[in-house]
Amino acid sequence: MREVVTVQVGGYANFVGSHFWNFQDELLGLADDPAADAAFRTAPLDMDVLYRAGETLQGLPTYCPRLVSVGSRGSLGSLSSSGVPGLSTAASEQLNITTWSGNVTRSVAKPHGRNLFLQSLAEDQIVSTSNGGNNSQKNVEDKDLVECLENDVNFWTDYTKVQYHPQSLYEMNGSWTDFEKFDNFGTAREVVSEWSQMEEMNERLRFFVEECDHIQGIQFIVDDSGGFSSVAAQFLETIADDYTNTPVLLYCVRDPVTHGSARNQRETITRSLHDAVSFSKLSSFCSLVVPIGLPTLSYLSPFLSIQDTKPFHSSAISAASIHTITVPFRLQNAGPASNLAHSSGNIDIRELAHIISDQGRQNKVTALDVAMPAPSLKDGNDLWNIKSLHSLTPEISDEEEDPYSVESLVVHGVLRAGGQRASISQVKDSMCAAYERRATKPKFSHLSVSPCPLPIPLPFPSFFRSNIGRHGEIVGSHSEGTPPKGSLDVESIPMAARLRSSNAVLPFIERRSLSLQKLGVARGALGTQILRDWGFGKEEIEDLAEHLARMVRTLSPDDGLTSDSDYD
């Protein structure tokens, strides 16, 4: 077992993370449920890769995510920083040992109320404890909880069902309270320059890293749409210094609502500079960077009805995709002597980074494509529809004709045409057939397969169209006017996700490179003063611009490479 430590920085990153950990929690429950699908009970996933076992001060066993979550003060909603769902702030403070005997003045903000889902979760825990695990009494109908989640989610904690470690949740302090103004790289200068806060984050990460026996890497999710990108850049720089040989897989996630139109020229310039500086800084301290964040998800799939204005909806797509990408990191029984009936294609974060960035071009920027749900295999083990993959990475080219591209594809829980679960060998045969029929083959393609589908937990959006069956199969055509389905109607879905290093990401990088050259480096540039206000000197701006220019040159078509396609 090789551990992964997860870091989440920023509001939307924590929305994504909340769904991600709900998936893991659901997998843990289904693995021990004798009535669950056999694909879950025999899933070849080592959950110790993401989780740590421990115990409370009272000696009770715990199993918590190996996670550091960073957000703003007040972003935890009704959840206390101790990480226990349903535990009030007042109750958590009673756990602290006070050594000060003098007078104390305490200012307490009005606590956020718990929504119906969290209230039900707390009641279930009480009943489960008092009945020795028999939770037969239920005062709230599941349909009411689903309705609550669709209409009453204001914080990422409003739908989390996971117990977090006391070291996991960190709320930053700052004079900024208006997050409409915490919208660019420069607004976090106060936080980044305050040594104590950055050191507290580093200490929390150190707690989880140092207890690992063989850490395989860090997966880092950042909301890079505003000031949190600056916090993350500083955090990543420290990680690069302290854990030199530990690879970092970076996901830059954005809420669709952050793509709104600029109100004036200064805001347009500020946004362009933020995107350029943020990407240049963040990409400097990671092994792979995966930009995620389309302006709209409403056209992502004909099988989904996603509301862009609800972070609860859009973040679920990113979380499901990240979950799929992490499956190979924890596959068991993989390798030359593996049981091919259970899994295939185990790799760790370092191996993934090597596959993507060290094959031909030295490019670390990858596009993320997803099929949610993944299509079934056609009758007769025929061609699997690889065109069902749609990109979650913004500003990229639709052109896939790049003979130097490198990709890693993960497929899990795929069904056959009749609705039965496909075997590992059937999936591999179908994928290889699809690969051979591609007009332009990638230079290298890695495939990971698992029979375990994505579980759909109760706190999940109702955005599946009417033609999605209970196990994610396509049943007929969608009937207009019918309400979308959620976790009460869909138990699991097959998933496919692909990380792709190709010149398709060139427009994304070029736009940021040109913005910084034009607005920050060129003589008389309109954004020079903005960058100075953010604390950047002339030489540092030039270094940031050169870093982006090098990334552009890496993907230039005239690089003299030869194409020798291979499929693993």
Secondary structure as UniProt FT lines:
FT   STRAND          4..9
FT   HELIX           11..31
FT   TURN            34..35
FT   HELIX           38..41
FT   HELIX           47..49
FT   STRAND          51..55
FT   TURN            57..58
FT   STRAND          61..65
FT   STRAND          67..72
FT   TURN            73..78
FT   TURN            81..82
FT   TURN            85..86
FT   HELIX           89..93
FT   TURN            94..95
FT   HELIX           116..130
FT   TURN            131..133
FT   HELIX           142..151
FT   HELIX           156..159
FT   TURN            166..168
FT   STRAND          169..172
FT   TURN            179..180
FT   HELIX           185..188
FT   HELIX           189..193
FT   HELIX           195..210
FT   STRAND          217..223
FT   TURN            224..225
FT   HELIX           228..242
FT   TURN            244..245
FT   STRAND          248..253
FT   HELIX           256..259
FT   HELIX           265..283
FT   TURN            284..285
FT   STRAND          288..292
FT   TURN            298..299
FT   TURN            302..303
FT   TURN            308..309
FT   HELIX           311..326
FT   HELIX           327..330
FT   TURN            336..337
FT   TURN            340..342
FT   HELIX           349..357
FT   STRAND          367..371
FT   HELIX           379..381
FT   HELIX           386..388
FT   STRAND          390..391
FT   TURN            403..404
FT   STRAND          406..412
FT   TURN            417..418
FT   HELIX           424..437
FT   STRAND          444..450
FT   STRAND          454..455
FT   TURN            466..467
FT   TURN            470..471
FT   TURN            480..481
FT   TURN            487..489
FT   STRAND          492..493
FT   STRAND          495..501
FT   HELIX           503..505
FT   HELIX           506..516
FT   HELIX           517..521
FT   TURN            523..524
FT   TURN            526..527
FT   HELIX           528..533
FT   TURN            534..535
FT   HELIX           538..554
FT   STRAND          566..567
//
